[in-house]
Amino acid sequence: MEDGIFEQRTDLSELSNAVEQIKATLAKIIVGQQECIDLVIAGILADGHILIEGVPGVAKTLMAKLIAKSIDALYSRIQFTPDLMPSDILGTSVFNPKTTDFEFKQGPIFGNIILIDEINRAPAKTQSALFEVMEERQVTIDGQTFIMPPPFTVLATQNPVEHEGTYRLPEAQLDRFIFKIEIKYPSLDEEIAILTRQHQQKTAEQLKDIPPVLSSEAIIKLRQTVMGLHVEEKLLVYIAKIIHETRNNKSLYLGGSPRASLAIASAAKAIAAIRGRDFITPEDIIYVATPVLRHRIMLTPDKEMEGVTPDDIITQLIQKIEVPR
């Protein structure tokens, strides 16, 4: 290191090119939402599953679909409904009269990029079918275990305001998502840009024309690059202190699990790589802490009554911990 300039230990040019191509592809169709796009890409690079939450019409499903299309891998979509059964997701054994034996017919969960739309519309029995595959990347049916080919990523969407016909996701399942990304309403300028594009009838044509940017093999290679990034020990201590604080905060009924610590470390590496660095900084940790923790912590009933949000508590507890320099 000379004159305060860090020398790159890892070549991130391939990763930077891929990220720029994906962003350029999405920018042709999606207006704004840059932070959300960064987090979705970071989640995929960190080998995590992603939960996207937003009111109807803010392009949750469109964003997930475009990300999936930009990756040349086996894509599958599952629309969750109240009558969906576990076998509708995982698959089932079907009797073959020719062989007089049962054969396993794979369900739509078998793929690389899985889009689950309106994930909170299916009941607990169906939600529990995802536990094993999301955590262990495998499915066990009738005593047989099927390993999911990498990369395997679940992109799920849900609507936070509609409660009729929906079910709260179990905490065990929420903990399996690396991020919960909240998509907000567009600004006035962004809304005008959306209307203009629709008026000019550009969106439909561009949707047909999404070229894949990354192959499955490239994703696996980029994930290895991200996981190999340097993290100083004091930053690992900083992450542990943040999670420890969630477990000892009077405003919280449930704090972050060790899975949350690992998620922050992996996500911070991915964000650092997207930003062109082969080392993480405290700013990377602070940036990913909220989307990593907001679905993993539970507020006490009195704080919920006061209208306090998980994001408020996360901001407060991070401000209490000394930032390492």
C-alpha positions in Angstrom: 0.0 0.0 0.0 1.4 3.3 -1.1 0.2 6.9 -0.3 -3.1 5.5 1.3 -4.1 3.6 -1.8 -5.2 0.0 -1.3 -3.8 -2.6 -3.6 -6.4 -5.1 -4.8 -5.6 -8.7 -3.8 -8.6 -10.1 -5.8 -9.4 -9.4 -9.4 -13.0 -8.2 -9.4 -13.2 -7.1 -13.1 -15.4 -10.1 -14.2 -17.8 -9.5 -11.3 -18.0 -5.8 -11.9 -18.7 -6.4 -15.6 -21.5 -8.9 -14.8 -23.1 -6.6 -12.2 -23.0 -3.6 -14.7 -24.6 -5.7 -17.4 -27.4 -6.9 -15.1 -28.0 -3.3 -13.9 -28.1 -2.0 -17.5 -30.6 -4.7 -18.5 -32.9 -3.9 -15.5 -32.6 -0.1 -16.1 -34.2 -0.5 -19.5 -37.4 -1.7 -17.9 -37.4 -0.8 -14.2 -37.4 2.9 -13.3 -35.3 3.7 -10.1 -35.1 1.1 -7.3 -31.3 1.1 -7.5 -30.8 0.2 -3.8 -33.3 -2.8 -4.2 -31.5 -4.0 -7.3 -28.1 -3.8 -5.6 -29.4 -5.8 -2.7 -31.0 -8.5 -4.9 -27.7 -8.9 -6.8 -25.8 -8.9 -3.5 -28.1 -11.6 -2.1 -27.5 -13.8 -5.2 -23.7 -13.3 -5.0 -23.8 -14.2 -1.2 -25.7 -17.5 -2.0 -28.8 -16.4 -0.2 -32.6 -16.5 -0.6 -34.3 -13.1 -1.0 -37.8 -11.9 0.3 -39.1 -8.9 -1.6 -42.0 -7.0 0.1 -44.1 -4.2 -1.3 -47.6 -3.0 -1.9 -49.3 -4.2 -5.2 -48.0 -2.7 -8.4 -44.5 -1.7 -7.4 -42.8 -4.2 -9.7 -41.8 -6.8 -7.1 -42.5 -9.8 -9.4 -41.2 -8.0 -12.5 -37.8 -7.3 -10.7 -37.5 -10.9 -9.6 -38.4 -12.1 -13.1 -35.9 -9.9 -14.8 -33.1 -10.9 -12.4 -33.9 -14.6 -13.2 -34.0 -13.9 -16.9 -30.6 -12.3 -16.8 -29.1 -15.5 -15.5 -28.8 -18.4 -18.0 -30.1 -21.1 -15.6 -33.2 -23.3 -15.0 -36.0 -20.8 -14.0 -39.2 -21.9 -12.3 -42.1 -19.9 -11.0 -44.6 -21.0 -8.3 -47.7 -19.0 -7.6 -48.6 -19.6 -3.9 -52.3 -20.0 -3.2 -54.3 -21.1 0.0 -55.0 -24.5 -1.6 -51.4 -25.3 -2.6 -50.1 -28.6 -1.2 -46.5 -29.6 -0.4 -46.5 -32.1 -3.2 -47.4 -29.3 -5.6 -44.0 -27.7 -4.8 -41.7 -30.7 -4.2 -43.2 -33.3 -6.5 -44.8 -36.7 -5.9 -44.5 -40.4 -6.6 -46.5 -41.5 -9.6 -47.4 -45.1 -10.4 -46.0 -46.3 -13.8 -48.1 -49.2 -15.1 -45.4 -50.2 -17.6 -42.7 -50.8 -14.9 -45.3 -51.6 -12.2 -43.4 -49.2 -9.9 -43.7 -45.7 -8.5 -41.6 -43.0 -10.1 -40.8 -39.7 -8.6 -42.1 -36.7 -10.6 -40.1 -33.6 -9.7 -42.0 -30.5 -8.7 -41.3 -26.9 -9.7 -38.9 -26.3 -6.8 -36.3 -28.3 -8.9 -34.4 -25.6 -10.7 -31.8 -22.9 -10.1 -33.7 -19.6 -9.8 -37.1 -20.2 -8.2 -39.6 -17.3 -8.1 -42.3 -17.8 -5.4 -45.0 -15.2 -5.9 -47.2 -14.1 -3.0 -45.4 -16.5 -0.6 -47.6 -15.6 2.4 -50.7 -16.9 0.7 -50.0 -20.6 1.4 -50.7 -22.2 4.8 -48.1 -23.4 7.3 -48.2 -27.0 6.0 -47.0 -25.8 2.5 -44.5 -23.3 4.0 -42.9 -26.1 6.0 -42.2 -27.9 2.7 -39.6 -25.2 1.9 -37.6 -25.6 5.2 -35.2 -28.4 4.1 -34.7 -27.2 0.5 -34.0 -23.6 1.5 -31.5 -24.5 4.2 -29.8 -27.7 3.0 -30.4 -27.4 -0.8 -31.9 -30.8 -0.9 -35.4 -32.5 -0.9 -36.2 -35.7 1.0 -39.3 -37.6 -0.3 -40.2 -41.2 0.5 -36.8 -41.8 2.1 -35.0 -40.6 -1.0 -32.8 -37.5 -1.0 -32.5 -35.3 -4.1 -29.6 -32.7 -4.1 -30.4 -29.4 -5.8 -27.9 -28.5 -8.5 -26.1 -25.2 -7.7 -26.8 -22.4 -8.0 -30.1 -22.6 -6.1 -31.8 -19.4 -5.1 -35.4 -18.6 -4.0 -36.7 -15.1 -4.8 -40.0 -14.7 -3.0 -42.5 -11.8 -3.0 -45.2 -10.8 -0.5 -47.7 -8.0 0.0 -47.5 -6.4 3.5 -50.9 -4.7 3.6 -53.3 -7.4 2.5 -54.3 -9.8 5.3 -57.3 -11.6 4.0 -56.3 -15.0 2.7 -52.7 -14.7 3.8 -50.6 -16.4 6.5 -47.8 -15.1 8.6 -44.5 -16.8 7.6 -43.0 -18.9 10.3 -39.9 -17.4 12.0 -37.9 -20.5 11.0 -38.6 -19.8 7.4 -38.0 -16.0 7.6 -34.6 -16.8 9.1 -33.7 -18.7 5.9 -33.9 -15.5 3.8 -30.7 -13.5 3.7 -32.6 -10.2 3.0 -36.0 -8.8 3.3 -36.0 -6.0 0.8 -38.8 -3.4 1.0 -39.8 -1.8 -2.3 -41.2 1.7 -1.8 -43.5 3.8 -4.0 -41.7 5.6 -6.9 -41.0 9.3 -6.6 -43.0 11.8 -8.8 -40.2 11.9 -11.4 -40.0 8.1 -11.5 -43.8 7.8 -11.8 -43.7 10.2 -14.8 -40.9 8.1 -16.4 -43.0 4.9 -15.9 -46.0 6.5 -17.5 -43.9 7.9 -20.4 -42.4 4.4 -21.2 -45.8 2.7 -21.0 -47.3 5.4 -23.3 -44.5 4.9 -25.8 -45.1 1.1 -25.6 -41.5 0.3 -25.0 -41.8 -2.0 -22.0 -43.6 -4.9 -23.7 -41.0 -5.1 -26.5 -38.0 -4.9 -24.1 -39.4 -7.6 -21.9 -39.3 -10.1 -24.8 -35.7 -9.1 -25.4 -33.8 -9.8 -22.2 -30.5 -11.5 -22.9 -29.0 -13.8 -20.3 -25.9 -12.1 -18.9 -24.5 -14.8 -16.5 -24.4 -18.6 -16.8 -24.8 -21.0 -13.8 -21.1 -21.7 -13.8 -20.3 -18.0 -13.8 -22.6 -17.4 -10.7 -20.8 -20.3 -8.8 -17.4 -18.8 -9.7 -18.4 -15.3 -8.7 -19.8 -16.6 -5.4 -16.4 -18.2 -4.6 -14.7 -14.9 -5.4 -17.1 -13.1 -3.0 -16.7 -15.6 -0.2 -12.9 -15.3 -0.5 -12.8 -11.5 0.2 -10.8 -10.3 3.2 -12.5 -9.4 6.5 -10.5 -8.0 9.4 -11.1 -9.6 12.8 -12.3 -6.4 14.4 -15.1 -6.3 11.8 -16.2 -9.8 12.7 -16.3 -8.7 16.3 -18.4 -5.7 15.2 -20.9 -7.9 13.5 -21.1 -10.2 16.6 -21.7 -7.1 18.8 -24.6 -6.0 16.6 -26.3 -9.4 16.8 -25.6 -9.7 20.5 -27.2 -6.3 21.0 -30.4 -7.5 19.4 -30.6 -10.3 22.0 -30.2 -7.9 24.9 -32.4 -5.1 23.7 -35.5 -4.3 25.9 -37.5 -3.4 22.8 -37.1 -6.8 21.3 -38.9 -10.0 22.1 -36.7 -12.0 19.6 -33.2 -11.2 18.5 -31.0 -12.4 15.7 -29.7 -15.9 15.4 -26.1 -17.0 14.5 -27.5 -17.3 11.0 -28.0 -13.5 11.1 -24.3 -13.0 11.9 -23.2 -15.2 9.0 -25.7 -13.4 6.7 -24.3 -10.0 7.6 -20.8 -11.2 6.9 -21.7 -12.8 3.5 -23.9 -9.8 2.5 -21.2 -7.3 3.4 -18.7 -9.1 1.3 -21.1 -9.1 -1.7 -21.8 -5.4 -1.3 -18.0 -4.6 -1.1 -17.4 -6.6 -4.3 -20.2 -4.8 -6.1 -18.6 -1.5 -5.0 -15.3 -2.7 -6.4 -13.4 -3.6 -3.2 -11.9 -6.9 -2.1 -12.3 -6.0 1.6 -15.2 -5.0 3.7 -15.6 -1.8 5.7 -17.9 -0.9 8.6 -20.1 1.0 6.2 -20.8 -2.2 4.2 -21.9 -3.9 7.5 -24.2 -1.0 8.4 -25.6 -0.9 4.9 -26.7 -4.6 5.0 -27.6 -4.8 8.7 -31.2 -3.5 8.2 -32.3 -5.8 5.3 -30.6 -8.8 7.0 -32.2 -8.2 10.4 -35.6 -6.6 9.8 -37.4 -9.9 9.3 -35.4 -11.8 12.0 -36.2 -9.6 15.0 -39.6 -9.4 16.8 -40.6 -6.3 18.7 -42.2 -6.4 22.2 -46.0 -5.9 22.1 -45.7 -2.4 23.8 -43.3 -1.2 21.1 -45.6 -2.5 18.4 -48.4 -0.5 20.0 -46.3 2.6 19.9 -45.8 2.2 16.1 -42.1 1.5 16.3 -40.7 -0.4 13.3 -37.9 -3.0 13.3 -35.9 -0.6 11.1 -36.1 2.0 13.9 -34.7 -0.4 16.5 -31.9 -1.6 14.2 -30.8 2.0 13.5 -30.9 2.8 17.3 -28.9 -0.3 18.3 -26.2 0.2 15.6 -25.7 3.8 16.8 -25.0 2.5 20.3 -22.1 0.3 19.2 -18.7 1.9 18.6 -17.7 1.7 14.9 -14.2 0.1 14.5 -11.7 2.2 12.6 
